[in-house]
Amino acid sequence: MRQGEDLRKSDNLMKLNSRDLADLHGECGKARQMAMRILVRMLPVFGADEFLDITAAHIDSSLFQGDATLEYAERLSDWQARVVVPTTLNVSGVDEHGWKRWAVPSDWAEKARRQMVAYQSMGCKPTWTCAPYQESERPELGQQVAWGESSAVVFVNSVLGARTARYPDLLDICAAITGRVPAAGLHLEENRKGQILYRLKDVPLALLHDDSFYGVLGHLIGSNAGTLIPVIEGLRIDPREDHLKALGAAMASAGAVAMYHIVGVTPEATDLKTALGGCPPLQRVDITMDMLCAVRKELTTTDEKKLDMVVLGSPHFSLGEFEMLSNLVAGKSRNPRVQFLITASRAVRALAEKAGYLAKVREFGGTVTVDTCILTSPMLPSSIDALMTNSAKYAYYAPGLLGTHVVYGSLEDCVRSAIKGKIKIDSAIWEM
């Protein structure tokens, strides 16, 4: 009786169209009914009373996190759930074909595999990556989508100019099954203007070209901005896409940033006035080298020179990053006591193989793992204590999620250290 009352209340208080009502009352099957019931319950949480259509989705729920996430996926699959928009899948809990090389328990691997199968049965594209924009058709400016995974969300909003909220696990697949999302948040034009202005002050031009700068800048801004939309002014170069990827990922992990603007760079920030939506910022922050250097130190949690492992690829490594890495390691070998891991998608790994980049990485002693992420899979050997990375996202999460000490550096620092067998960081560019 209570369930029926809730449904009637939803009908009366919310602006549901005929398709929403059909889904809500089970006319299109149990899977769509469950998905719509969940979405209707979430409408007031989003501060909305109606839905809007989406044209694509990216699902973070594909990650196995325990029996509950597996049961959820298999129940939808058993009810013949099907996505109604093109839908990509985020990382899974396991490298489906390479997990035995790592410390992954066999029961975990089997459950993670079952969850992968369940989401594929719904018609999702098996991309298994946190960076689907590197390999799949990319959403366009103004396109309404429903994406999960924090670094993917901030990229699609900021760099591509498509529109998504920061969808949590389990809700993202509901959006893909129904093609509907709450008409709220960053889906709406009025909510996409910048709110807090960050101005770079006296940052050397050489540092703006260095890959380690963007993780540090993102971590600083994310820690300060929280959920606000940052606007960055004073970036005097045209950054590479991988720079923007690292910047957003760091903002989204250190804070909860779902969108940023860079004046003259990102599509909704042709000038400062446009980025701010014609309004004054809530706050202005001048970013100095002293601030950046302090944050850079925060991303390293050990003074020891010992190094057990280098980990790259959070978000997943791009083809451009594989090219850079192959040039750095060509004709060289890692120290045998240092493991060297790169995580990437299957598609990017195949492209890197074809381009000849992987041959050089393998000769160096590197390993490429696909489908998953070391932060989300129990693959890390217990012997690993000191981990080095060029990812501010890895550096932020590794101590808590992996229980390791971590060192943050540039890609070149990571390669140099792997060769030497101990931490070797060139800080000259940060001291100019």
N, C-alpha and C positions, 0 to 999 in steps of 0.2 A: 504494500500500500504506500509506504514511504517513497519507494522508487518512482511510482507513478505520479505522486504528488510533486516530486522534484522535477520530473519531466514537464508537467503542466506549468509549473512555476517558471521553468526556463522558457517555455513557449510564450508566456505572457510578458515577461520582463525583458526579453532579448529580441533583437531584430534578426530573426532567423528566416532565411528564404525557404522556398519549398524543398530544395535539395537538402538543406540542413535538417529540416524537419523529417524528411524521408529517412535520412541516415539515423537521426536520433530515435526514431520509432522502429528501427530494425527492418525497414522495407528493402534495404540493399544488403542485408546479411549481417551476421553477428559481429564480424570484424569491424565493419564500418560503423556499426552501432556503438561498439565499445570505444572506438576512436573518437566519435563525435561526442559521446557522453563525457569523455575526459576533456575534450576541447571546450565544451560548454561550461564545465566546472571551472576551467581556467580563465574564462572570459573576464570575470571580475578581478582576478589576480592581475591581469594585464591592464585593468582599467578600461575595458571595452564592453560594448553591448552588441557588437556585430562582427562578422567575419569578412575577410576579403579573399580573393582567389590568388593562388600561387601558381607559378609555372615550372618550378623545379625544387628539389630538396636535396640535402646532404645529411646523412643519418649517423649520429654519434652513438646511437643505441646498439650498434653492431658490436661494440666492445663488450666482451664477456666480463662481468664483474661479480659473478656468483650465480647460485641456482635461481634466484629471482629473475634476473635479466634473461636467463635461458628459458625459463617457464613462460615469461611474457612473450618472447619471440615465437616460441613453438606453439603457444595458444593462438596467436594471430595467424601463424602458418596453417595450423589445423583447421582454422575457420576460413581458409582460402582467401586471406587478405591479399590485396593487390594494390600497389601504388598507382596513382592516377596521373602522376607527373614524372618526368625523367628524374631519377633518384640515384645518387651515388652513395657509397658506403665509406665511412671513416675506418680507421684502423680496427683490427680485430684483437682478440686477446692472445693471438699466437701466429707465428709464421707457419702457415698451413703445411708447407713442405720442408721447412728447415728447422723446426723446433727441437729436434733431437740433438742438434749441435750445442744446445744450451741447457740450462738447469731447469727446464720446464717439466713439472710433474705430468705424467701421461694422462691422469684423469682430468687435469685442467685442460690439456691440449684437446682431449676428446670433447669436452663440453664446449670449449671455445669453437671447435670445428662445427658442432651441431648448431650453435648460434649463427655461424656464418651461413650454413646451409639454409636455415630458417629465413634469414633476410633475403637471400638470393631467390628463394621460392616466391617471395612477394613481388618479384620483378625488379629488384634493385640491381644496379650495375656493380659488379664486384671489383671496385677500385681499390678498396682497403688502404686508403690514404687520408691523412689530415690535410693534404694539399691537392684536392681534386682539380683545382684551377690550373695545375701544371700539366694535365693530361686530357681532361674532358672538355666538352663544350662549355665555355665560360658564360656566366650570366652577364647581361649587358646593363648599361646605365639605366636606372629606373626600374629594372625588372624585379618583380616581387617573388621572393624565394623563401624557403624555410630551411635554414642551415643550423646544424649543431657543430660543436667543437670550437672552442674559444678563438684559436688562432685563425681558423677558416672563416668564422663570422666576421672578425675585424678586418680581414683581407677583402672579403666580398663587399662589405659596406664601404670601406675606405678606398681601396685601390681600383675596384671595378665599378663602384657606384650603384650596385644592385642593392636591394633592400631586404633585410632580415632582422628579426629580433635575435637575441642570444638564446636559442632554443635548447632546453635541457634534454637529457636522455629520456627516452620513453614518450615524450611529447612530440619530438621531431617526426617519428614514424606515424603518429596520428595525423599530422599535417599532410604527410605524403600520401596516406591512404584516402583522405577526404579531399585533398586539394585546397584546404581552407585553413586560415590562421586568424587570430585576433587582429582586428584593424586598430593597431595601437603601436606605440613606440617608434622604432626606426623605420617601420613600414610607411609612416606618415611624413610628408614633406616638412611640416612644422617642427618635428622633433629631431631633425638632422642637422641643425645649425650648430656651429661650434660654441662652446660655453666658457672655455678657459684658454687663455693665450700664453703660449710658451715662446719666448724669443731667444734664439741662440746668440750669445755674446762672446765675440773674440775666440771662436772655435777655429783652430787652424784648418786651412783648406785641405791639407794632406790627411787630416783625421777624418774629414767628411767622406773621403774615398775609402777608408779602412772599414772592413766588414765588422770589426769588433765594436765600432762606435754605435751602431744602430741598436744592438742589444742593450748597451748601457743606457742610451737615450730612452729607449722604450721602458726599461725598468724604472728609471727615474720618473718618467711621466706617469706610468701606470701606478706607482706607489703614491703619487701626489694627487692624481685626478680621480681615482676611484672609478665611479660610473659616469663621470662627466665626459663630454666630447672635447678632446684637446684640439687646438689649432697650433701648428708649428710654423713659425716665421723665421727666416734667416738662413734656411738651408740653401747654400749658394751653388749647389750642383744638382744635376738631374740624377737622382739615385737609381740604382738598378732595382729590378723587381725583387730580387732576393734580399736587398736591403730593406725594402718595404715589408716584406714577409717577416723578417727578423724583428723589425721595429714593432709591428702589430702584435706578434706573438709574445714579446716581452711585456708590452702594455697589458695584454689580456691576462697574463699570469700574475704579474706583480699587482695588478688592480683588477678591475672588471670592465675595462674599456672595450666597447663593441664597435667603435668607429672613431677615426681621427681624420683631420684635414692637414695637408701641408700646402701652404700658400704657393701657388704656381706649379704644383705637382699633381695633386690628386684631383679627380674630375669635378668635384663639387667645391673647389677652392681656387677658382681662377684668379681671384684676388682676395685680400683680407676681408673686405666688406662682404663679399659673397660667402666666404667661409663662415663668417659670424652671423649670417642672415640679416645683416643690417643693424644688428643690436650690439651694444657694448659688451665686452666679455665680463663674466662674473668676477674674474680674477686675472691678473697679469703676473707672469713669473719669468724673470730673466734667468736663463740657464748659463752658468759660467763653467769654466774648466775646473774650478775647485769642486763644484757640485758633481760634475761628471766623474772626476777622479775618485771622489768619495764613494759614489755608487759602484764604480768599477771594482773597488776593493771589497764591497759588500758581496759581490758575486763569487768571491773566492773564500772558502772556509778553512783553508789550511796554509800554513807557512812551510810545510814540509816539501822537499824536492822529490820525494818518492812518487812514482806514477805507475798505476796498474793498468789503466785503460783509457783510451780516447774514444769518445762517443760523439758522432755527428748526425745531424738529420732530425732536428725537432724545431719547426715542422720538417717533414720529409725533404730529403735532398732533391734538388732540381738538376736538370741536365746541365745547366750552366755551372752549378757548383761541382758536379762531377768533372767537368772540363777543367775548372780551376784546380781541383784536387789532383787530377792526373798530371798536370803540369808541375805541381809542387813535388810529387813523389816519383816522377820519372827517373829511372836509373838508381833509385835509392831503396833502402830496406829499413823497416822498423826494427827496433831492439826486440829480440825474441821474448823478453819478459813483459812487454807492453802489448796488450790486445788493442786492436784498432777496428772499431765497428762503425758502419754507416747504415742508417735505416732510410728506406726509400719505398716508393710504390713499385709494383711489378712493371708497370708501363714505362716508368722512367728508367728502371734498371735495364730493361730491354733496349731502350734507346741509347743508354750509355754503353751497353755491350756492343751495339752496332757501330757506334762512333769510335770504338777502340779505347774508351776511357777505362773500362773495367779491367782490361788486361794489365794496364799499368798499376791500378790499385791492387790487384791480386799479386802482382810481382813484388809490390812493396810489402805485402803481408796483411792487407786489409780484407775485411769480410763485409759483405752486404747482406742485410736481412730485410725482407719485405713483409708486407701485410700488417705489421705491428710496430710497437714502440717499446723501448726498454723501460719506460715509466709505467706502462700499463700491462706488462707481461712479466711473470716471475722467471725471467730468463737470466738474470744477472748471477754469475757464480758468487758464492759466499766469500771467495778469496779476494774479491775486488773491494778495496778500501779507498783508494785515491783515484778519482775519475776526472778527466779533463775534457772540456767541450768548448765549442765556439757558439753555443746556443745559450742565450740568457734564460730561456724557458727551462732547459735542462738544469742549468745552474741554480735556478730558483727552486725547482722541485726535487732535485736529486737528494739533498740531505734528509728531507722528510719522508719521501716515498721510497728511496733506495737505501737509506742509512749509510750513505757514503760521504766522504769528504769530496769537495769539488773545487776545481780550478777553472776559471774562465779566461779565455784568450782568443786570439784571432785564428783563422784557419791555418795560417802560416805558423803561428805559435804551436798549434796542436801537432802539425807534422814535424816540426823541429824537435819537439819534446819526445815524440814517439821514436824518432831516430836516436836521440841521445839516451833515452831510457829514464829520463828524469825531467822535471819541469824546467823549461827554458822559455821565458817570455821576454820579448823585446818591447820595452816600455818607452822607447825613445820618442815615438810619435805622440805619446800621451804627455810628454814632458817638454814639448816645444814651447 
